[in-house]
Amino acid sequence: MITVTIDELTSTVRRLVEAVGTPPNNARVVTRLIVGSHLAGHDSHGVQHLARYLEEAQNGLIVPSAEPEVVSDSLSAARVRGNWGWGHVTADYTMRLAVEKALATGVAMVSAVECNHIGRLGDYVEEAAAKGCIGILTSGGNAEELATAAPFGGTKAVLAPNPLAIGFPAEAEHPIVVDFATTIVAGGKLALAKAKGAKVPLGWILDKNGMPSTDPDDYYNGGALLPFGEHKGFGVMVAAEILGRILSGADEYSDTDHGGTYFKHCGITFLAIRADLFDRSFEARTTELAHRVRAVPPQPTVEAVMMPGDYEYKARIDRTRKGTLEIPESTWDEVVAAANKLGKEVTASKP
């Protein structure tokens, strides 16, 4: 593992994102979300994607200078065209527009098309919650180009991890954030295991013959991810596909000139609900619920009962206090190679 300070990683990501032609304001958004994933304890959604992003930007699959634009609009709904810019920028714009409308009208839905990879969904709904809104975000459509997830009971991939995130404001503490792939594990965690040379638990993946495996390479060689919760998780996966791809109308934009191989049909949908729409004590009541759940005595092998979002909150405090992050050497080597290609140098502390 390579040790980097938070400042080193932040500077590195921002310089490289700007080096491919990203305007400074958008580079700050992308950097905040990439580094924020590490701070929240989700290394699988951070810098391990950076080399691929930079390559896509150089190849025109990500259009670094592109800005999101509203193509249909009403008081409580809108559709955003990302113009194949940074997915993080498109998703951030989509969230902010939905929150702005919800604060004015009570409820608002905004979908986005021509949207590249957006990183960790939890960041967006957490931001919405900080602004006083319940945020619900879904993503779907990647499987139209590259199916990676098997249906319940199936042996071949037909859908994708299709993540779902929901953020709830809470009084005087961090938001409650539900954020998960509808597969038993996100694809990024397999990439992280592969980078570390580690096996994965049985039940995460199938190999190309539809047999269970613990070797991440079997997934990359024609295998498939499995849905969480068997048929229940698969049901949520299908719902996210419909909300993300079909409701957004992403298929209508799939034949445009730009767009990464895996994202031509990808769409996201963000629903924002003003938290005090019906009850002005929403945040206080949500906080009371959180306290009641955390007060449950833990099982012998469990340190403490946590609410959704507690892990990320604790990780952010611990990692910020420590001031450094651990990056797999193979991932850092990819970042160094990408930087060299751009004529930039990056540095990190010794492993």
N, C-alpha and C positions, 0 to 999 in steps of 0.2 A: 504493500500500500504506500501511496505517496501522501505526505502531509502538506496541505496548503492552508494558509491563513484565509479567513473569510474575505479579507481585503484583497489578497492576491487573486483569489478566484473571481471576485467581482470585477476587478480591473481586467483580468484576462478575458473573461466572457465579453465584457463591454467592448474592449478594443477589437476583438476578433469579429464581433457582430457588426461593428461600425466599419471594419475593414472591407466587408463585402458590399458596402454601399447603403447601409441602413441609417436613416436619419437619427440624430442623437436622441430625440424624445422616444422614438420607437425602440432604439437600442436599450434605453433605460428600462422600458417595460419588459423586453425579452430577458435582460439580465436579472431584473428583480425576480422574475418568475423561475428562471433556471436556478439561481442561487437559493431562492426561497424554498425550493423543493428539498435541497440539502439541509437547510436550517430546520425544516419541518420533519426531518428524519426519513425522507423518501428519496434516497440517492438514485433510485431507479428512474426518476423523472427529471434528473438534472443534467449535469455536464456530460454524461455518457452519450447524450444525443447531439452534443455540440458539433462534433466533426461531421456528422451526417447533415446537420442543418447547413453548415458552411458549404459543403459540397453541393447541396441542393440549391443554395443561393448562387453559387458560381455557375451551375448548370441551367439556371433559369426556372427551376421547379418552385423555388421560393423567389418571389420578386421583392428584394429587400426594400425598395423605395415605395412600394405600393401602400396605399392608405385604404381603409375600409370606407365604403359608401353605402348610404341608405337608398335602397331601390324601391321600397314601398313603405308607406308610413301612415299611421293613424294615431289617435290619442293613446291607445293602449296596446298597440302592436306595431311591429316593423320587421322588415327583412333587410339584412345587411349583406352586401357583397364584399368579400374579403380581397378580391382581385389577386388572389394567390400570393398575398404578402405573408408576413410572419403570422402563423396561427395564433401565437400568444397575443399579438396586437389586435387581431380580429376578435378573439374571444374577450379580451379586456374591454374593447370598445362595445361589444355586444352586451356585456354585463352592465357597463355604466349606462348605456342607453336604456336598458330594461329597468334599472333602478331609478333612473331619472323619471321615467314614465310612471312607475309604480308609486313613487312618492307623491306624484300629482294626482293619479287616478285611483290608486289602491291596488290594482293588479295590472301587470303588463307582461307580454310575451314578445321576445325578439329572437328570431332565428338568423343564422348566418350560413352562407354557402361560399364556395370557392375558398375553403378554409383548410389550411395545412395543420400539422400537429400542434396541439395547444398545450401540451405538458400536463401538469397536475391540475385536475379539475377543482380540487378542494380550495386552491388559492382564490378562485373567482367567487365561489359562494361565500367564502369567509369574508371577502371584501364587501360583498353585498350585505352580509349580516352586520358588519361594522357600520354600515350606512343606515341600518334600521329596517332592512328587508330580509324576508325569507328568500333565499335564492335556490333555485332548482335548475341544474344543468345536465343535459344529456348530449351524447355524441354517438353518431352512427354513420354507416356507409362505407367504412374501410374495406369491408369484405367483398364489395363489388369488384375490386381489383385484386385483393389478396385475402382470401378467407383463412382465418387462423383459429377459429373456435368451433368445436364440434357441438352439435345439438345433444340434448340429453338422450342417452341410449345409442348415439350414433358413433361411427368410427372415422368419419372424415369431417374436415372443417367446412363450414358453410357460412358462418357469421364472424364476428370479431369481438374483442373484449368489451366494446360498447359501454364505457363507464357512465356512472351516475353519481352526482354529488348534490347534497342538500345542506345548506347552512342556515342556522337559526340564531338570531340575536339572543344574548343572555345578559342579565343585569350584573354589572360590576365584575365580570370575568370574561374569559374568551368565549367566542361563539361555539355552539355545538355544531360540529361538522361531520356529516356522513359522506364518505367518499370512497367508492370502490369500483373496481372493474367487475363486470358481470361474469367473467371467468373466475376460477378459484384463485388466480393470481394474474396480475398485469404482465403483459409481455415484457415490459421493462425490467421486471424482477428476474425473468429468465435470462435476459441479456446481462444483468448484473452477476448472476450466478455463473454464467459462461465466462465472463471477464475474470472472475475469481477462480475459475477452474473447479467449481463446487457442484455437487449433485443437488437435485431438488427432491422434495418429498414425493412419495408415491401418491398418485391421485391428482397431480397437477397437470400432467400431459399424457398424450398418446404418441406412439411412434407412427411411422408412415403406414404400418400394417394395422393400425387401430388397437395396438396393445399398450398397456400401461408401461411407463418408463420413468427413470429418475435421471436420465442423461439429457441435459439441455440441448445437446447436439441433435438428439432424435427429433426434437421439436423443429429445429431449423432445417432438418433434412426431410421435410414433408409430413411432419407430425401435426398435432393439434392441441390447443388448450382445452380444458374441460370447464363447463359452467360451475359456478359455486352453487351449493344447495340443491344439486341435482335438478329436478324438474322445476323447482321454484326459481332458482337462479336463471335457468334457461328462459323462463317466462319473462323475467325482468330484462334479460338480454334482448328478447324480441321487442319488448316495449320500447327500449332505448333505441333500437334500430328504426322503429317507426317514427318516434318523436324526433330523432336526430336527422335521419336521412329523408324520410318520406314527407313528414310535416313541413320541414324547412324548404322542400322543393329542390334539394341539392341535385337531383338527377337532371333537372332542366339545364344545369350549368356544366354538366360533366363533359361536354364536347368543346369547351372553350380551349384556347390555345395553350394556356399554362396549367400547372397543377401536377403535383407529385404523383408518381405511379400509384401510391397507396391512398391518395386522398381526393381523387377526381369526383367521387360521389359523396364525399364526407360533408355532413352538415351538423350543426349544433343548434340546440334550442335552449334558451334561458328564460325561465319563468320567475318573475319577481313579484313578491306579495308584501305590501307594507305590513310590518309585524303587528302594529296596533290597529289594524283595520277594523277589528271587532271588539278587542279588549285592550285597553290602554295599559293593563298590567301584564301584558304578554311576557316581557322580558323577566319580570319578577317571578311569574309563575313558572317559566321555563327554568330559571335558576333554582327554584325550589325543587322542581323535579330532578334536576341534576344532583342537588345535594342529597335527596332521598335515595337515589340510585347508588351514589358513591358510598353512602353509609351502610350498604349491605355488607355483612361480613364476608371476606373473600374465602375461597376454597383453599385447602392447605398448600397447594402448589402455586397459588396466585398471590402476588404481592398486594394488590389492591384492586377493587372494582373501579373501572373507569367509564366515563361517558365518551361517546364519539367525539374526537377532537382533542381529548386530554393528552393522548400520546404526542401529537404534533406540537401542542402547547408546551409540554415538558421538554421535548427535543429541542424546540426553538430556544428555550431558556438555557438549557444545558450547553448546546453547541455555541450559542452566542457568548456565553460566559467563558467557555474554553477558548474560543477565538480561532480554532482550526477545524479542518474537515479532512477526512480520509478518502482518497480517491484510488481505485484500483490502478496499478501501474499500466496495465494494457490500455485502460481508458485514457490515462494521462498521455501515454505515447501517441494515441490517436490525435489528441488535442495539439501536442507539440508538432506532429507531422502536418496537421491542418494549418497551424500558425506559420510554419516554415514555407508552406506553399503560398501563403499570403505575404511572405517577406517580413513576418513578425516573429519576435522572440517571446517565449514565456518561461517563467521560472517558478520553482516550487521548492519547499523545504526538503531536506533529505528524508528518505523513507525511514 
